[in-house]
Amino acid sequence: MATIVDRVKAIILKPQQEWDAIARESLPTADLIKGYALPLAAIGAVAGFIGMSLIGVTVPFIGSYRTPLATGLIGAVVSLGLSLVSVYVLGLIIDALAPKFGGEKNAAQALKIAVYSSTPAWVAGALRILPSLGILVLLASCYSLYLMYLGLPRLMKSPQDKALTYTVVVVACAIGLALVTGAIFGAITAAGHMGAGGVPAGI
């Protein structure tokens, strides 16, 4: 089993070979989540907290705005939790859709695709330490979609000619999932902001 650093580099730099290696691995779900998804998802959560609550953003005509520390901490914890839940649910979606695109249902392989294809987006989450660089995180997320496209035929055994359509449908589901988790995140952090007094720090 590759170390987390080796796996990150390999899935980003030589994804086709790495998907083949991943397909042959047998890894318990708990180990995949705790040993890989959790530490990588935490990068963006921690960076986001630092960026919004310690560094802040510049608001025209107002100056520097920093989210209250309590709100920032709540946001970081909720963001991390939702990231892990989302990737697990995405794995279930990938598995459920496999037969519709000529693939084979395999929950373990589906979760691998959801987790490992998220690698670029999670690593780029470090850029959230400077909120103005958020667009780069979006670009990294686009590369995650390409990784998914490469992984689906290898792990879910779907025909190559159906991989693109399979990916598009999974992405559409992922967007819907993101909207739901985004709404949950917004509701929880808004409640936390009100609980902190609703007064931004550092203006």
N, CA and C atoms as a LAMMPS dump frame, in Angstrom:
ITEM: TIMESTEP
0
ITEM: NUMBER OF ATOMS
609
ITEM: BOX BOUNDS ff ff ff
-5.0000000000000000e+02 5.0000000000000000e+02
-5.0000000000000000e+02 5.0000000000000000e+02
-5.0000000000000000e+02 5.0000000000000000e+02
ITEM: ATOMS id mol type element x y z
1 1 1 N 0.84 -1.195 0
2 1 2 C 0 0 0
3 1 3 C 0.88 1.251 0
4 2 1 N 0.615 2.151 -0.929
5 2 2 C 1.405 3.369 -1.024
6 2 3 C 1.15 4.276 0.177
7 3 1 N 2.153 5.081 0.528
8 3 2 C 1.936 6.077 1.562
9 3 3 C 1.022 7.15 1.003
10 4 1 N 0.482 7.971 1.893
11 4 2 C -0.465 8.987 1.442
12 4 3 C 0.205 9.986 0.502
13 5 1 N 1.465 10.348 0.787
14 5 2 C 2.174 11.296 -0.074
15 5 3 C 2.432 10.686 -1.447
16 6 1 N 2.876 9.431 -1.454
17 6 2 C 3.12 8.745 -2.726
18 6 3 C 1.838 8.637 -3.544
19 7 1 N 0.747 8.325 -2.877
20 7 2 C -0.524 8.16 -3.565
21 7 3 C -0.999 9.49 -4.152
22 8 1 N -0.865 10.556 -3.395
23 8 2 C -1.27 11.882 -3.883
24 8 3 C -0.487 12.243 -5.137
25 9 1 N 0.835 12.071 -5.076
26 9 2 C 1.661 12.417 -6.241
27 9 3 C 1.323 11.547 -7.44
28 10 1 N 1.139 10.255 -7.197
29 10 2 C 0.904 9.334 -8.303
30 10 3 C -0.456 9.549 -8.957
31 11 1 N -1.497 9.753 -8.163
32 11 2 C -2.836 9.897 -8.75
33 11 3 C -2.954 11.211 -9.517
34 12 1 N -2.151 12.201 -9.141
35 12 2 C -2.182 13.491 -9.85
36 12 3 C -1.286 13.473 -11.082
37 13 1 N -0.098 12.886 -10.956
38 13 2 C 0.889 12.973 -12.033
39 13 3 C 0.829 11.82 -13.034
40 14 1 N 0.448 10.636 -12.592
41 14 2 C 0.356 9.491 -13.51
42 14 3 C -0.898 8.679 -13.18
43 15 1 N -2.05 9.295 -13.399
44 15 2 C -3.314 8.692 -12.947
45 15 3 C -3.666 7.358 -13.576
46 16 1 N -3.355 7.165 -14.853
47 16 2 C -3.763 5.918 -15.487
48 16 3 C -3.075 4.722 -14.846
49 17 1 N -1.778 4.821 -14.624
50 17 2 C -1.058 3.728 -13.974
51 17 3 C -1.52 3.551 -12.526
52 18 1 N -1.793 4.664 -11.856
53 18 2 C -2.171 4.581 -10.451
54 18 3 C -3.558 3.975 -10.271
55 19 1 N -4.478 4.277 -11.18
56 19 2 C -5.801 3.65 -11.078
57 19 3 C -5.683 2.137 -11.201
58 20 1 N -4.784 1.678 -12.061
59 20 2 C -4.596 0.232 -12.206
60 20 3 C -4.101 -0.381 -10.892
61 21 1 N -3.208 0.331 -10.223
62 21 2 C -2.702 -0.153 -8.934
63 21 3 C -3.796 -0.125 -7.876
64 22 1 N -4.583 0.938 -7.872
65 22 2 C -5.67 1.082 -6.906
66 22 3 C -6.707 -0.02 -7.091
67 23 1 N -6.982 -0.365 -8.342
68 23 2 C -7.987 -1.395 -8.634
69 23 3 C -7.618 -2.728 -8.011
70 24 1 N -6.323 -2.987 -7.868
71 24 2 C -5.874 -4.279 -7.333
72 24 3 C -5.815 -4.296 -5.802
73 25 1 N -5.92 -3.151 -5.189
74 25 2 C -5.789 -3.059 -3.735
75 25 3 C -7.07 -3.469 -3.017
76 26 1 N -6.896 -4.001 -1.828
77 26 2 C -8.015 -4.299 -0.946
78 26 3 C -7.809 -3.502 0.332
79 27 1 N -8.683 -2.531 0.557
80 27 2 C -8.503 -1.633 1.696
81 27 3 C -9.848 -1.434 2.395
82 28 1 N -9.917 -1.678 3.698
83 28 2 C -11.173 -1.466 4.428
84 28 3 C -11.658 -0.025 4.298
85 29 1 N -12.963 0.142 4.255
86 29 2 C -13.549 1.475 4.116
87 29 3 C -13.069 2.42 5.204
88 30 1 N -13.032 1.939 6.442
89 30 2 C -12.612 2.79 7.561
90 30 3 C -11.19 3.298 7.368
91 31 1 N -10.305 2.422 6.866
92 31 2 C -8.916 2.83 6.653
93 31 3 C -8.803 3.852 5.532
94 32 1 N -9.61 3.672 4.474
95 32 2 C -9.586 4.618 3.358
96 32 3 C -10.052 5.99 3.805
97 33 1 N -11.105 6.022 4.623
98 33 2 C -11.635 7.305 5.094
99 33 3 C -10.69 7.951 6.103
100 34 1 N -10.291 7.181 7.118
101 34 2 C -9.457 7.751 8.185
102 34 3 C -8.024 8.011 7.745
103 35 1 N -7.487 7.125 6.92
104 35 2 C -6.081 7.243 6.556
105 35 3 C -5.793 8.106 5.349
106 36 1 N -6.82 8.368 4.533
107 36 2 C -6.585 9.159 3.308
108 36 3 C -7.543 10.339 3.197
109 37 1 N -8.839 10.058 3.21
110 37 2 C -9.81 11.138 3.012
111 37 3 C -9.768 12.172 4.133
112 38 1 N -9.726 11.71 5.365
113 38 2 C -9.761 12.64 6.505
114 38 3 C -8.604 13.634 6.499
115 39 1 N -7.348 13.176 6.424
116 39 2 C -6.256 14.155 6.452
117 39 3 C -6.252 15.101 5.255
118 40 1 N -6.651 14.612 4.081
119 40 2 C -6.654 15.495 2.914
120 40 3 C -7.809 16.486 2.966
121 41 1 N -8.979 16.024 3.38
122 41 2 C -10.118 16.928 3.492
123 41 3 C -9.868 17.992 4.562
124 42 1 N -9.076 17.629 5.574
125 42 2 C -8.778 18.57 6.648
126 42 3 C -7.927 19.746 6.159
127 43 1 N -7.192 19.553 5.074
128 43 2 C -6.342 20.632 4.547
129 43 3 C -7.18 21.861 4.24
130 44 1 N -8.252 21.674 3.481
131 44 2 C -9.09 22.805 3.106
132 44 3 C -9.829 23.399 4.284
133 45 1 N -10.271 22.528 5.206
134 45 2 C -10.998 23.017 6.371
135 45 3 C -10.115 23.919 7.235
136 46 1 N -8.88 23.484 7.476
137 46 2 C -7.952 24.266 8.295
138 46 3 C -7.533 25.548 7.566
139 47 1 N -7.228 25.411 6.272
140 47 2 C -6.822 26.581 5.496
141 47 3 C -7.952 27.607 5.422
142 48 1 N -9.18 27.114 5.268
143 48 2 C -10.32 28.02 5.219
144 48 3 C -10.503 28.771 6.524
145 49 1 N -10.292 28.072 7.638
146 49 2 C -10.394 28.728 8.942
147 49 3 C -9.336 29.824 9.081
148 50 1 N -8.099 29.489 8.703
149 50 2 C -7.019 30.481 8.792
150 50 3 C -7.297 31.665 7.871
151 51 1 N -7.734 31.355 6.654
152 51 2 C -7.968 32.413 5.685
153 51 3 C -9.078 33.363 6.072
154 52 1 N -10.17 32.825 6.598
155 52 2 C -11.33 33.672 6.897
156 52 3 C -11.297 34.267 8.297
157 53 1 N -10.752 33.534 9.269
158 53 2 C -10.804 34.013 10.649
159 53 3 C -9.524 34.673 11.138
160 54 1 N -8.381 34.335 10.549
161 54 2 C -7.115 34.915 11.008
162 54 3 C -6.549 35.925 10.016
163 55 1 N -6.628 35.625 8.723
164 55 2 C -6.108 36.545 7.713
165 55 3 C -7.2 37.501 7.253
166 56 1 N -8.341 36.972 6.888
167 56 2 C -9.47 37.804 6.479
168 56 3 C -9.451 38.145 4.999
169 57 1 N -10.511 38.784 4.585
170 57 2 C -10.645 39.222 3.195
171 57 3 C -10.838 40.727 3.169
172 58 1 N -10.47 41.323 2.048
173 58 2 C -10.637 42.772 1.896
174 58 3 C -11.976 43.062 1.245
175 59 1 N -12.788 43.852 1.912
176 59 2 C -14.101 44.236 1.407
177 59 3 C -14.041 45.701 0.98
178 60 1 N -14.388 46.019 -0.277
179 60 2 C -14.338 47.408 -0.754
180 60 3 C -15.12 48.359 0.157
181 61 1 N -14.498 49.493 0.436
182 61 2 C -15.095 50.566 1.245
183 61 3 C -15.234 50.205 2.726
184 62 1 N -14.886 48.981 3.085
185 62 2 C -15.01 48.567 4.486
186 62 3 C -13.646 48.264 5.091
187 63 1 N -12.837 47.537 4.336
188 63 2 C -11.519 47.16 4.833
189 63 3 C -11.406 45.665 4.983
190 64 1 N -10.627 45.23 5.954
191 64 2 C -10.389 43.807 6.167
192 64 3 C -11.484 43.208 7.046
193 65 1 N -12.051 42.111 6.566
194 65 2 C -13.118 41.438 7.302
195 65 3 C -12.629 40.055 7.726
196 66 1 N -12.796 39.732 9.018
197 66 2 C -12.441 38.408 9.509
198 66 3 C -13.641 37.788 10.204
199 67 1 N -13.912 36.566 9.842
200 67 2 C -15.005 35.838 10.481
201 67 3 C -14.665 35.616 11.948
202 68 1 N -15.619 35.79 12.856
203 68 2 C -15.351 35.517 14.279
204 68 3 C -14.77 34.126 14.476
205 69 1 N -13.863 33.983 15.418
206 69 2 C -13.172 32.713 15.621
207 69 3 C -14.127 31.557 15.875
208 70 1 N -15.138 31.785 16.7
209 70 2 C -16.09 30.712 17.007
210 70 3 C -16.813 30.26 15.744
211 71 1 N -17.22 31.219 14.94
212 71 2 C -17.899 30.893 13.684
213 71 3 C -16.96 30.16 12.744
214 72 1 N -15.701 30.61 12.697
215 72 2 C -14.722 29.969 11.834
216 72 3 C -14.465 28.528 12.225
217 73 1 N -14.381 28.275 13.538
218 73 2 C -14.16 26.91 14.012
219 73 3 C -15.345 26.009 13.686
220 74 1 N -16.532 26.54 13.898
221 74 2 C -17.73 25.772 13.55
222 74 3 C -17.728 25.454 12.068
223 75 1 N -17.401 26.463 11.261
224 75 2 C -17.37 26.275 9.82
225 75 3 C -16.363 25.228 9.396
226 76 1 N -15.186 25.227 10.038
227 76 2 C -14.141 24.259 9.687
228 76 3 C -14.577 22.839 10.016
229 77 1 N -15.164 22.638 11.189
230 77 2 C -15.612 21.307 11.6
231 77 3 C -16.747 20.815 10.704
232 78 1 N -17.695 21.715 10.43
233 78 2 C -18.829 21.334 9.579
234 78 3 C -18.351 21.035 8.168
235 79 1 N -17.438 21.861 7.654
236 79 2 C -16.905 21.66 6.309
237 79 3 C -16.223 20.304 6.191
238 80 1 N -15.423 19.951 7.183
239 80 2 C -14.728 18.67 7.171
240 80 3 C -15.727 17.508 7.217
241 81 1 N -16.689 17.612 8.112
242 81 2 C -17.68 16.552 8.234
243 81 3 C -18.484 16.36 6.965
244 82 1 N -18.905 17.463 6.358
245 82 2 C -19.693 17.376 5.128
246 82 3 C -18.866 16.832 3.965
247 83 1 N -17.573 17.148 3.944
248 83 2 C -16.698 16.625 2.888
249 83 3 C -16.638 15.104 2.946
250 84 1 N -16.513 14.575 4.153
251 84 2 C -16.416 13.126 4.307
252 84 3 C -17.748 12.44 4.005
253 85 1 N -18.826 13.041 4.47
254 85 2 C -20.15 12.476 4.179
255 85 3 C -20.408 12.504 2.678
256 86 1 N -20.048 13.621 2.041
257 86 2 C -20.296 13.774 0.609
258 86 3 C -19.545 12.742 -0.211
259 87 1 N -18.281 12.505 0.134
260 87 2 C -17.497 11.553 -0.644
261 87 3 C -18.025 10.132 -0.45
262 88 1 N -18.531 9.843 0.738
263 88 2 C -19.109 8.517 0.984
264 88 3 C -20.4 8.336 0.174
265 89 1 N -21.248 9.353 0.193
266 89 2 C -22.501 9.293 -0.573
267 89 3 C -22.203 9.22 -2.071
268 90 1 N -21.19 9.961 -2.515
269 90 2 C -20.821 9.912 -3.928
270 90 3 C -20.4 8.504 -4.318
271 91 1 N -19.704 7.813 -3.431
272 91 2 C -19.332 6.429 -3.689
273 91 3 C -20.563 5.542 -3.863
274 92 1 N -21.582 5.768 -3.045
275 92 2 C -22.826 5.007 -3.169
276 92 3 C -23.504 5.282 -4.51
277 93 1 N -23.451 6.538 -4.942
278 93 2 C -24.058 6.913 -6.225
279 93 3 C -23.318 6.238 -7.382
280 94 1 N -21.989 6.29 -7.344
281 94 2 C -21.181 5.648 -8.392
282 94 3 C -21.507 4.166 -8.48
283 95 1 N -21.626 3.531 -7.319
284 95 2 C -21.917 2.093 -7.287
285 95 3 C -23.314 1.812 -7.839
286 96 1 N -24.298 2.608 -7.444
287 96 2 C -25.675 2.378 -7.87
288 96 3 C -25.843 2.559 -9.379
289 97 1 N -25.081 3.478 -9.959
290 97 2 C -25.217 3.771 -11.384
291 97 3 C -24.445 2.817 -12.286
292 98 1 N -23.512 2.074 -11.724
293 98 2 C -22.625 1.23 -12.542
294 98 3 C -23.36 0.332 -13.545
295 99 1 N -24.385 -0.422 -13.134
296 99 2 C -25.042 -1.315 -14.102
297 99 3 C -25.694 -0.579 -15.273
298 100 1 N -26.102 0.659 -15.052
299 100 2 C -26.754 1.427 -16.12
300 100 3 C -25.777 1.801 -17.231
301 101 1 N -24.487 1.701 -16.939
302 101 2 C -23.462 2.054 -17.932
303 101 3 C -22.548 0.86 -18.226
304 102 1 N -23.116 -0.323 -18.103
305 102 2 C -22.381 -1.536 -18.446
306 102 3 C -21.324 -1.936 -17.454
307 103 1 N -21.351 -1.341 -16.259
308 103 2 C -20.345 -1.654 -15.251
309 103 3 C -20.813 -2.683 -14.242
310 104 1 N -19.972 -2.978 -13.282
311 104 2 C -20.281 -3.939 -12.236
312 104 3 C -20.387 -3.233 -10.892
313 105 1 N -21.44 -3.549 -10.141
314 105 2 C -21.58 -2.953 -8.816
315 105 3 C -20.467 -3.478 -7.899
316 106 1 N -19.808 -2.553 -7.229
317 106 2 C -18.746 -2.911 -6.286
318 106 3 C -18.548 -1.697 -5.383
319 107 1 N -19.144 -1.755 -4.197
320 107 2 C -19.146 -0.597 -3.3
321 107 3 C -17.74 -0.144 -2.914
322 108 1 N -16.848 -1.111 -2.694
323 108 2 C -15.483 -0.76 -2.286
324 108 3 C -14.755 -0.009 -3.402
325 109 1 N -14.881 -0.493 -4.637
326 109 2 C -14.228 0.156 -5.762
327 109 3 C -14.842 1.537 -6.025
328 110 1 N -16.157 1.637 -5.868
329 110 2 C -16.835 2.917 -6.087
330 110 3 C -16.358 3.972 -5.09
331 111 1 N -16.19 3.561 -3.839
332 111 2 C -15.715 4.509 -2.833
333 111 3 C -14.285 4.948 -3.14
334 112 1 N -13.466 4.027 -3.644
335 112 2 C -12.108 4.405 -4.041
336 112 3 C -12.14 5.508 -5.091
337 113 1 N -13.03 5.382 -6.067
338 113 2 C -13.115 6.411 -7.109
339 113 3 C -13.516 7.744 -6.504
340 114 1 N -14.533 7.725 -5.647
341 114 2 C -14.998 8.972 -5.026
342 114 3 C -13.889 9.633 -4.214
343 115 1 N -13.147 8.817 -3.465
344 115 2 C -12.096 9.357 -2.588
345 115 3 C -10.877 9.821 -3.381
346 116 1 N -10.329 8.93 -4.19
347 116 2 C -9.074 9.264 -4.866
348 116 3 C -9.24 10.324 -5.956
349 117 1 N -10.389 10.367 -6.609
350 117 2 C -10.586 11.411 -7.615
351 117 3 C -10.745 12.788 -6.972
352 118 1 N -11.044 12.826 -5.682
353 118 2 C -11.17 14.099 -4.964
354 118 3 C -9.82 14.681 -4.563
355 119 1 N -8.757 13.925 -4.767
356 119 2 C -7.424 14.326 -4.311
357 119 3 C -7.009 15.734 -4.756
358 120 1 N -7.082 16.089 -6.062
359 120 2 C -6.636 17.43 -6.458
360 120 3 C -7.405 18.543 -5.771
361 121 1 N -8.707 18.371 -5.646
362 121 2 C -9.517 19.405 -4.999
363 121 3 C -9.15 19.549 -3.526
364 122 1 N -8.918 18.425 -2.858
365 122 2 C -8.546 18.487 -1.439
366 122 3 C -7.174 19.123 -1.248
367 123 1 N -6.216 18.738 -2.067
368 123 2 C -4.871 19.318 -1.944
369 123 3 C -4.91 20.82 -2.231
370 124 1 N -5.651 21.197 -3.265
371 124 2 C -5.758 22.619 -3.607
372 124 3 C -6.493 23.41 -2.528
373 125 1 N -7.172 22.694 -1.639
374 125 2 C -7.848 23.371 -0.537
375 125 3 C -6.893 24.193 0.314
376 126 1 N -5.594 23.868 0.251
377 126 2 C -4.597 24.65 0.989
378 126 3 C -4.611 26.11 0.546
379 127 1 N -5.028 26.358 -0.692
380 127 2 C -5.055 27.715 -1.226
381 127 3 C -6.148 28.561 -0.584
382 128 1 N -7.054 27.929 0.147
383 128 2 C -8.114 28.682 0.818
384 128 3 C -7.554 29.554 1.932
385 129 1 N -6.278 29.367 2.243
386 129 2 C -5.657 30.243 3.244
387 129 3 C -5.637 31.688 2.75
388 130 1 N -5.688 31.848 1.418
389 130 2 C -5.858 33.166 0.803
390 130 3 C -7.16 33.111 0.014
391 131 1 N -8.272 33.603 0.569
392 131 2 C -9.582 33.473 -0.07
393 131 3 C -9.624 33.934 -1.52
394 132 1 N -8.76 34.86 -1.897
395 132 2 C -8.755 35.371 -3.268
396 132 3 C -8.306 34.318 -4.282
397 133 1 N -7.702 33.229 -3.805
398 133 2 C -7.219 32.179 -4.698
399 133 3 C -8.251 31.068 -4.893
400 134 1 N -9.473 31.318 -4.47
401 134 2 C -10.516 30.307 -4.549
402 134 3 C -10.732 29.764 -5.947
403 135 1 N -10.495 30.57 -6.981
404 135 2 C -10.701 30.127 -8.36
405 135 3 C -9.773 28.965 -8.702
406 136 1 N -8.584 28.935 -8.105
407 136 2 C -7.641 27.846 -8.37
408 136 3 C -8.145 26.524 -7.788
409 137 1 N -8.867 26.602 -6.681
410 137 2 C -9.467 25.407 -6.102
411 137 3 C -10.509 24.852 -7.071
412 138 1 N -11.232 25.747 -7.724
413 138 2 C -12.234 25.331 -8.709
414 138 3 C -11.57 24.619 -9.888
415 139 1 N -10.443 25.129 -10.33
416 139 2 C -9.721 24.496 -11.437
417 139 3 C -9.229 23.1 -11.045
418 140 1 N -8.763 22.974 -9.82
419 140 2 C -8.32 21.664 -9.342
420 140 3 C -9.495 20.687 -9.301
421 141 1 N -10.679 21.187 -8.985
422 141 2 C -11.868 20.345 -8.961
423 141 3 C -12.18 19.817 -10.36
424 142 1 N -11.89 20.61 -11.369
425 142 2 C -12.095 20.156 -12.746
426 142 3 C -11.167 18.987 -13.071
427 143 1 N -9.944 19.024 -12.556
428 143 2 C -9.024 17.91 -12.773
429 143 3 C -9.524 16.657 -12.058
430 144 1 N -10.202 16.855 -10.936
431 144 2 C -10.789 15.726 -10.223
432 144 3 C -11.796 14.995 -11.106
433 145 1 N -12.533 15.751 -11.909
434 145 2 C -13.505 15.132 -12.812
435 145 3 C -12.805 14.272 -13.858
436 146 1 N -11.649 14.744 -14.333
437 146 2 C -10.879 13.967 -15.3
438 146 3 C -10.389 12.671 -14.674
439 147 1 N -9.956 12.744 -13.424
440 147 2 C -9.508 11.535 -12.735
441 147 3 C -10.655 10.536 -12.608
442 148 1 N -11.833 11.049 -12.331
443 148 2 C -12.994 10.171 -12.23
444 148 3 C -13.263 9.477 -13.566
445 149 1 N -13.167 10.24 -14.639
446 149 2 C -13.386 9.703 -15.98
447 149 3 C -12.408 8.56 -16.275
448 150 1 N -11.162 8.71 -15.831
449 150 2 C -10.168 7.656 -16.039
450 150 3 C -10.412 6.447 -15.138
451 151 1 N -10.93 6.695 -13.948
452 151 2 C -11.085 5.617 -12.983
453 151 3 C -12.301 4.736 -13.18
454 152 1 N -13.384 5.289 -13.706
455 152 2 C -14.622 4.524 -13.826
456 152 3 C -14.467 3.236 -14.651
457 153 1 N -13.849 3.281 -15.835
458 153 2 C -13.706 2.029 -16.593
459 153 3 C -12.822 1.009 -15.892
460 154 1 N -11.81 1.478 -15.19
461 154 2 C -10.851 0.574 -14.575
462 154 3 C -11.4 -0.095 -13.318
463 155 1 N -12.134 0.652 -12.508
464 155 2 C -12.597 0.104 -11.235
465 155 3 C -14.026 -0.418 -11.284
466 156 1 N -14.872 0.213 -12.097
467 156 2 C -16.271 -0.219 -12.162
468 156 3 C -16.552 -1.089 -13.381
469 157 1 N -15.506 -1.32 -14.194
470 157 2 C -15.601 -2.203 -15.362
471 157 3 C -16.613 -1.723 -16.407
472 158 1 N -16.861 -0.425 -16.459
473 158 2 C -17.759 0.093 -17.488
474 158 3 C -16.999 0.204 -18.807
475 159 1 N -17.653 -0.025 -19.947
476 159 2 C -16.978 0.104 -21.245
477 159 3 C -16.428 1.519 -21.429
478 160 1 N -15.285 1.642 -22.074
479 160 2 C -14.656 2.932 -22.266
480 160 3 C -15.572 3.908 -22.998
481 161 1 N -16.379 3.381 -23.947
482 161 2 C -17.232 4.278 -24.718
483 161 3 C -18.405 4.823 -23.904
484 162 1 N -18.623 4.275 -22.701
485 162 2 C -19.686 4.776 -21.839
486 162 3 C -19.135 5.571 -20.646
487 163 1 N -17.81 5.646 -20.56
488 163 2 C -17.181 6.29 -19.413
489 163 3 C -17.525 7.774 -19.324
490 164 1 N -17.572 8.454 -20.481
491 164 2 C -17.85 9.888 -20.467
492 164 3 C -19.27 10.158 -19.973
493 165 1 N -20.236 9.403 -20.51
494 165 2 C -21.625 9.592 -20.082
495 165 3 C -21.787 9.243 -18.605
496 166 1 N -21.139 8.168 -18.191
497 166 2 C -21.147 7.753 -16.778
498 166 3 C -20.617 8.888 -15.908
499 167 1 N -19.513 9.48 -16.331
500 167 2 C -18.91 10.574 -15.572
501 167 3 C -19.843 11.767 -15.5
502 168 1 N -20.46 12.125 -16.622
503 168 2 C -21.35 13.283 -16.665
504 168 3 C -22.525 13.095 -15.703
505 169 1 N -23.095 11.899 -15.696
506 169 2 C -24.226 11.639 -14.806
507 169 3 C -23.79 11.695 -13.342
508 170 1 N -22.631 11.108 -13.043
509 170 2 C -22.123 11.151 -11.667
510 170 3 C -21.851 12.596 -11.251
511 171 1 N -21.283 13.384 -12.155
512 171 2 C -20.998 14.791 -11.849
513 171 3 C -22.287 15.555 -11.587
514 172 1 N -23.318 15.279 -12.382
515 172 2 C -24.606 15.94 -12.164
516 172 3 C -25.148 15.614 -10.775
517 173 1 N -25.022 14.364 -10.383
518 173 2 C -25.443 13.968 -9.036
519 173 3 C -24.581 14.653 -7.972
520 174 1 N -23.276 14.759 -8.26
521 174 2 C -22.357 15.396 -7.313
522 174 3 C -22.688 16.869 -7.135
523 175 1 N -23.1 17.531 -8.218
524 175 2 C -23.493 18.94 -8.127
525 175 3 C -24.725 19.082 -7.24
526 176 1 N -25.69 18.191 -7.44
527 176 2 C -26.878 18.212 -6.59
528 176 3 C -26.52 17.978 -5.134
529 177 1 N -25.601 17.049 -4.908
530 177 2 C -25.141 16.766 -3.553
531 177 3 C -24.442 17.984 -2.953
532 178 1 N -23.646 18.664 -3.776
533 178 2 C -22.935 19.86 -3.303
534 178 3 C -23.912 20.971 -2.928
535 179 1 N -24.989 21.1 -3.679
536 179 2 C -25.996 22.122 -3.363
537 179 3 C -26.656 21.829 -2.016
538 180 1 N -26.931 20.555 -1.784
539 180 2 C -27.553 20.175 -0.515
540 180 3 C -26.603 20.422 0.652
541 181 1 N -25.351 19.948 0.516
542 181 2 C -24.39 20.137 1.604
543 181 3 C -24.056 21.61 1.788
544 182 1 N -24.047 22.371 0.691
545 182 2 C -23.802 23.801 0.793
546 182 3 C -24.891 24.504 1.586
547 183 1 N -26.122 24.081 1.363
548 183 2 C -27.236 24.667 2.104
549 183 3 C -27.145 24.312 3.587
550 184 1 N -26.76 23.064 3.858
551 184 2 C -26.595 22.646 5.251
552 184 3 C -25.473 23.431 5.912
553 185 1 N -24.35 23.574 5.189
554 185 2 C -23.208 24.327 5.719
555 185 3 C -23.612 25.772 6.021
556 186 1 N -24.326 26.386 5.077
557 186 2 C -24.74 27.772 5.257
558 186 3 C -25.654 27.938 6.458
559 187 1 N -26.584 26.998 6.636
560 187 2 C -27.524 27.094 7.747
561 187 3 C -26.812 26.945 9.088
562 188 1 N -25.892 25.976 9.16
563 188 2 C -25.192 25.735 10.427
564 188 3 C -24.252 26.881 10.773
565 189 1 N -23.498 27.349 9.776
566 189 2 C -22.559 28.446 10.069
567 189 3 C -23.291 29.75 10.357
568 190 1 N -24.442 29.954 9.724
569 190 2 C -25.227 31.157 10.013
570 190 3 C -25.716 31.131 11.456
571 191 1 N -26.137 29.944 11.893
572 191 2 C -26.566 29.797 13.277
573 191 3 C -25.393 30.038 14.227
574 192 1 N -24.222 29.541 13.839
575 192 2 C -23.032 29.761 14.66
576 192 3 C -22.64 31.217 14.716
577 193 1 N -22.817 31.921 13.602
578 193 2 C -22.503 33.35 13.55
579 193 3 C -23.421 34.128 14.484
580 194 1 N -24.701 33.764 14.477
581 194 2 C -25.651 34.435 15.364
582 194 3 C -25.328 34.138 16.815
583 195 1 N -24.907 32.879 17.056
584 195 2 C -24.543 32.514 18.422
585 195 3 C -23.317 33.242 18.913
586 196 1 N -22.451 33.646 17.968
587 196 2 C -21.245 34.382 18.334
588 196 3 C -21.5 35.877 18.428
589 197 1 N -22.756 36.242 18.244
590 197 2 C -23.096 37.644 18.363
591 197 3 C -23.293 38.326 17.034
592 198 1 N -22.943 37.622 15.944
593 198 2 C -23.153 38.186 14.625
594 198 3 C -22.292 39.371 14.308
595 199 1 N -21.234 39.597 15.061
596 199 2 C -20.387 40.761 14.838
597 199 3 C -19.042 40.302 14.309
598 200 1 N -18.708 40.605 13.048
599 200 2 C -17.417 40.173 12.482
600 200 3 C -16.271 40.833 13.207
601 201 1 N -15.192 40.091 13.359
602 201 2 C -14.006 40.628 14.022
603 201 3 C -13.024 41.167 13.002
604 202 1 N -12.245 42.093 13.419
605 202 2 C -11.131 42.57 12.622
606 202 3 C -11.483 43.51 11.504
607 203 1 N -12.583 44.21 11.576
608 203 2 C -12.883 45.19 10.539
609 203 3 C -12.113 46.474 10.836
